[in-house]
Amino acid sequence: MPINELLLAEFEEEARKTRATLERVPAKPEFAPHAKSMPLGKLAPHVAQLGGFGVSVLTTPQIDFATGSYKPLPFESAEQLVRAFDEGCANVRKALRETPDDAWQQNWKLLINGKPIFDGTRFLAYRQMFLNHLVHHRAQLGVYLRLNGAPVPATYGPSADETLGF
């Protein structure tokens, strides 16, 4: 089985879980659980935009944040976040389907002002800088949901709010 097919199944599952989390984001953009925490109005759009970040990993040899055209998504509503996430995921699906096995061994870099913060294979970049990054911030968002009384979706097992139907 080609690598991209294996990764596509994992991506679909993580995207489904992330979408369910974004659907429940309360309209409280200023909320932060701690003074050092990112406000909800920044974290939730970041999660929504991460849905499309995999395209950069899959289609470019590197990104330098200093020279990129990244613009943070403003927080408007849960519906807007889900739309942005779905759009990004559609683009990742297409890029993932088109990524041949030999591309996974190619080098990929993430830079800030020319200084590497990641330098490794495209496979590791996809897993660490994209997918694991998405899961990490989705988990943070789950804490924000809990602290605001919003139901937390089941992810790798039941949550206090959702069972898995067993």
SVG drawing of the C-alpha trace seen along z (x, -y; Angstrom):
<svg xmlns="http://www.w3.org/2000/svg" viewBox="-24 -39 44 41">
<polyline fill="none" stroke="black" stroke-width="0.4" points="0.0,0.0 1.4,-3.5 2.4,-5.7 -0.1,-8.4 -3.0,-5.9 -1.9,-4.9 -1.6,-8.5 -4.9,-9.5 -6.8,-7.2 -5.1,-8.7 -5.7,-12.2 -9.4,-11.6 -9.8,-10.4 -7.9,-13.3 -9.8,-15.8 -13.1,-14.3 -12.2,-14.7 -10.9,-18.2 -13.9,-19.3 -16.2,-18.1 -14.1,-20.1 -14.3,-23.3 -18.1,-22.9 -18.3,-23.4 -16.1,-26.5 -18.0,-29.1 -18.2,-32.7 -15.8,-33.8 -12.7,-35.0 -11.1,-36.8 -11.3,-33.7 -7.9,-32.2 -7.5,-29.8 -4.3,-31.4 -2.4,-34.6 0.2,-32.7 -2.4,-30.9 -3.4,-31.8 -6.8,-33.4 -9.6,-31.3 -10.0,-33.8 -6.4,-33.0 -6.2,-29.3 -9.4,-28.2 -8.6,-30.0 -5.1,-28.6 -6.5,-25.1 -8.8,-25.9 -5.9,-27.1 -3.7,-24.1 -6.2,-22.0 -4.5,-23.3 -0.9,-23.5 -0.1,-20.1 -0.3,-21.4 2.8,-23.4 4.6,-20.4 3.5,-18.2 4.1,-20.7 7.1,-22.9 10.7,-22.1 10.5,-24.7 8.8,-27.6 10.4,-30.6 7.8,-32.4 9.7,-35.7 9.1,-35.6 5.7,-33.9 2.3,-35.4 0.6,-33.8 -2.3,-35.9 -4.0,-34.8 -7.7,-33.9 -9.9,-36.2 -12.3,-34.7 -15.9,-35.1 -17.9,-32.0 -17.6,-28.3 -19.3,-28.0 -16.6,-30.2 -13.8,-28.1 -15.3,-24.9 -15.6,-26.3 -11.9,-27.3 -10.9,-24.0 -12.9,-22.0 -11.4,-24.0 -7.9,-23.4 -8.5,-19.7 -9.8,-19.4 -6.6,-20.9 -4.5,-18.5 -6.5,-15.5 -5.7,-16.5 -2.0,-17.1 -1.8,-13.9 -3.3,-11.8 -0.8,-13.3 2.3,-12.7 4.4,-9.8 6.3,-7.4 9.7,-8.8 8.7,-12.4 8.4,-11.3 12.2,-10.9 12.9,-14.4 14.2,-17.1 11.8,-19.7 12.6,-22.8 10.7,-25.2 12.6,-28.4 12.2,-31.7 14.4,-34.4 16.5,-31.7 17.1,-29.8 15.7,-26.3 13.2,-25.2 12.7,-21.9 15.0,-20.2 14.1,-16.6 12.3,-14.3 9.0,-15.4 7.5,-12.4 8.6,-13.7 7.5,-17.2 4.1,-15.9 3.7,-13.9 5.4,-16.3 4.9,-19.8 1.5,-19.2 -0.5,-16.3 0.9,-16.1 0.8,-19.9 -2.9,-19.8 -3.7,-17.1 -1.7,-19.1 -3.7,-22.3 -7.0,-20.4 -6.3,-18.9 -5.7,-22.4 -9.0,-23.5 -10.7,-20.6 -9.6,-22.1 -11.0,-25.5 -14.3,-23.8 -14.5,-22.1 -13.7,-25.3 -16.5,-27.1 -19.1,-24.4 -19.1,-23.2 -19.3,-19.5 -15.9,-17.9 -16.1,-15.4 -14.9,-11.9 -11.6,-11.5 -9.4,-8.4 -12.0,-7.2 -15.1,-8.5 -15.2,-11.9 -17.2,-13.0 -19.8,-14.3 -19.8,-11.6 -19.6,-7.8 -18.5,-5.8 -21.7,-3.9 -20.6,-0.9"/>
</svg>
